[in-house]
């Protein structure tokens, strides 16, 4: 059992959910866990918003595959981010129609940084 491996952290800006989940499986395997146990030891690895989210769906997770489906549907949704950006730009143009075209995109970028980190 290798105990020196760091717990993988999910950052949607740097890693796809598939790459993250693959690292998670490798992490658990290196620590000597069976794939049948992966979903049971997840709570020990989550922090912050992921822990709150996991607590809200734990009753629906009985297998690793359940976790994968829930995780992807919650955290691997780029279309929502794209939609959010365009909504912010659109609302910004409605509120301040005389701003240059650059201003609404800067607002959206600033808001994305606040919601993603």
C-alpha positions as a Markdown table, in Angstrom:
| # | Residue | x | y | z |
|---|---|---|---|---|
| 1 | Unk | 0.0 | 0.0 | 0.0 |
| 2 | Unk | 1.4 | 3.4 | -1.1 |
| 3 | Unk | 0.5 | 6.1 | 1.5 |
| 4 | Unk | 2.5 | 8.9 | -0.1 |
| 5 | Unk | 0.1 | 9.6 | -2.9 |
| 6 | Unk | -1.8 | 12.9 | -2.6 |
| 7 | Unk | -5.6 | 12.8 | -2.7 |
| 8 | Unk | -6.6 | 14.1 | -6.2 |
| 9 | Unk | -8.3 | 17.5 | -6.3 |
| 10 | Unk | -10.8 | 18.4 | -8.9 |
| 11 | Unk | -10.2 | 21.6 | -10.8 |
| 12 | Unk | -12.4 | 21.9 | -13.9 |
| 13 | Unk | -10.0 | 24.5 | -15.4 |
| 14 | Unk | -7.1 | 22.1 | -15.3 |
| 15 | Unk | -8.5 | 18.6 | -15.6 |
| 16 | Unk | -11.5 | 16.9 | -17.1 |
| 17 | Unk | -13.8 | 14.9 | -14.9 |
| 18 | Unk | -12.8 | 11.7 | -16.6 |
| 19 | Unk | -9.1 | 12.4 | -15.9 |
| 20 | Unk | -10.0 | 13.3 | -12.3 |
| 21 | Unk | -12.0 | 10.1 | -11.8 |
| 22 | Unk | -9.2 | 8.0 | -13.3 |
| 23 | Unk | -6.7 | 9.6 | -10.8 |
| 24 | Unk | -9.2 | 8.9 | -8.0 |
| 25 | Unk | -9.4 | 5.2 | -9.0 |
| 26 | Unk | -5.6 | 5.1 | -9.1 |
| 27 | Unk | -5.3 | 6.7 | -5.7 |
| 28 | Unk | -7.7 | 4.3 | -4.1 |
| 29 | Unk | -6.0 | 1.3 | -5.8 |
| 30 | Unk | -2.6 | 2.4 | -4.7 |
| 31 | Unk | -3.9 | 2.6 | -1.1 |
| 32 | Unk | -5.0 | -1.0 | -1.3 |
| 33 | Unk | -8.8 | -0.4 | -1.6 |
| 34 | Unk | -11.0 | -2.6 | -3.7 |
| 35 | Unk | -13.1 | -1.0 | -6.5 |
| 36 | Unk | -16.1 | -2.3 | -4.6 |
| 37 | Unk | -15.1 | 0.0 | -1.7 |
| 38 | Unk | -14.3 | 3.2 | -3.6 |
| 39 | Unk | -17.8 | 4.8 | -3.0 |
| 40 | Unk | -17.6 | 4.0 | 0.7 |
| 41 | Unk | -14.3 | 5.8 | 1.3 |
| 42 | Unk | -15.1 | 8.9 | -0.7 |
| 43 | Unk | -16.2 | 10.9 | 2.3 |
| 44 | Unk | -12.7 | 10.8 | 3.7 |
| 45 | Unk | -11.3 | 12.5 | 0.7 |
| 46 | Unk | -13.7 | 15.4 | 0.1 |
| 47 | Unk | -13.4 | 18.9 | 1.4 |
| 48 | Unk | -15.4 | 22.1 | 1.1 |
| 49 | Unk | -18.1 | 22.3 | -1.5 |
| 50 | Unk | -17.4 | 18.7 | -2.6 |
| 51 | Unk | -18.1 | 17.5 | 0.9 |
| 52 | Unk | -21.3 | 19.4 | 1.1 |
| 53 | Unk | -22.4 | 18.2 | -2.3 |
| 54 | Unk | -21.5 | 14.6 | -1.4 |
| 55 | Unk | -23.5 | 14.7 | 1.8 |
| 56 | Unk | -26.5 | 15.8 | -0.2 |
| 57 | Unk | -26.3 | 12.8 | -2.6 |
| 58 | Unk | -24.8 | 10.1 | -0.4 |
| 59 | Unk | -28.1 | 8.3 | 0.0 |
| 60 | Unk | -28.2 | 7.8 | -3.8 |
| 61 | Unk | -24.7 | 6.3 | -4.0 |
| 62 | Unk | -24.4 | 2.6 | -3.6 |
| 63 | Unk | -21.7 | 1.9 | -6.2 |
| 64 | Unk | -18.7 | 3.7 | -7.7 |
| 65 | Unk | -20.7 | 4.0 | -10.9 |
| 66 | Unk | -23.4 | 5.9 | -9.0 |
| 67 | Unk | -20.8 | 8.3 | -7.8 |
| 68 | Unk | -19.4 | 8.8 | -11.3 |
| 69 | Unk | -22.8 | 9.6 | -12.7 |
| 70 | Unk | -23.7 | 12.0 | -9.9 |
| 71 | Unk | -20.3 | 13.7 | -10.1 |
| 72 | Unk | -20.4 | 14.2 | -13.8 |
| 73 | Unk | -23.9 | 15.5 | -13.8 |
| 74 | Unk | -23.0 | 18.1 | -11.1 |
| 75 | Unk | -19.4 | 19.1 | -11.9 |
| 76 | Unk | -18.8 | 18.3 | -15.6 |
| 77 | Unk | -21.2 | 20.6 | -17.3 |
| 78 | Unk | -19.4 | 23.2 | -19.5 |
| 79 | Unk | -22.6 | 24.2 | -21.3 |
| 80 | Unk | -23.9 | 25.7 | -18.1 |
| 81 | Unk | -20.8 | 27.8 | -17.6 |
| 82 | Unk | -21.0 | 29.0 | -21.2 |
| 83 | Unk | -24.7 | 29.9 | -20.8 |
| 84 | Unk | -23.9 | 31.7 | -17.6 |
| 85 | Unk | -21.3 | 33.9 | -19.3 |
| 86 | Unk | -23.6 | 34.8 | -22.1 |
| 87 | Unk | -26.4 | 35.6 | -19.7 |
| 88 | Unk | -24.1 | 37.9 | -17.7 |
| 89 | Unk | -23.0 | 39.6 | -20.9 |
| 90 | Unk | -26.6 | 40.0 | -22.1 |
| 91 | Unk | -27.8 | 41.4 | -18.7 |
| 92 | Unk | -24.8 | 43.7 | -18.5 |
| 93 | Unk | -25.6 | 45.2 | -21.9 |
| 94 | Unk | -29.2 | 45.8 | -20.9 |
| 95 | Unk | -28.2 | 47.5 | -17.6 |
| 96 | Unk | -25.4 | 49.6 | -19.1 |
| 97 | Unk | -25.9 | 49.8 | -22.9 |
| 98 | Unk | -23.3 | 52.5 | -23.3 |
| 99 | Unk | -20.4 | 50.5 | -22.0 |
| 100 | Unk | -17.8 | 49.3 | -24.4 |
| 101 | Unk | -18.2 | 45.7 | -25.7 |
| 102 | Unk | -15.2 | 44.7 | -23.5 |
| 103 | Unk | -16.9 | 45.7 | -20.1 |
| 104 | Unk | -19.6 | 43.0 | -20.1 |
| 105 | Unk | -17.1 | 40.2 | -20.8 |
| 106 | Unk | -14.8 | 41.5 | -18.0 |
| 107 | Unk | -17.8 | 41.4 | -15.6 |
| 108 | Unk | -18.5 | 37.8 | -16.7 |
| 109 | Unk | -14.9 | 36.7 | -16.3 |
| 110 | Unk | -14.8 | 38.3 | -12.8 |
| 111 | Unk | -18.0 | 36.5 | -11.8 |
| 112 | Unk | -16.8 | 33.2 | -13.2 |
| 113 | Unk | -13.6 | 33.4 | -11.1 |
| 114 | Unk | -15.8 | 33.9 | -8.0 |
| 115 | Unk | -18.0 | 30.9 | -8.8 |
| 116 | Unk | -15.4 | 28.4 | -10.0 |
| 117 | Unk | -12.7 | 28.7 | -7.3 |
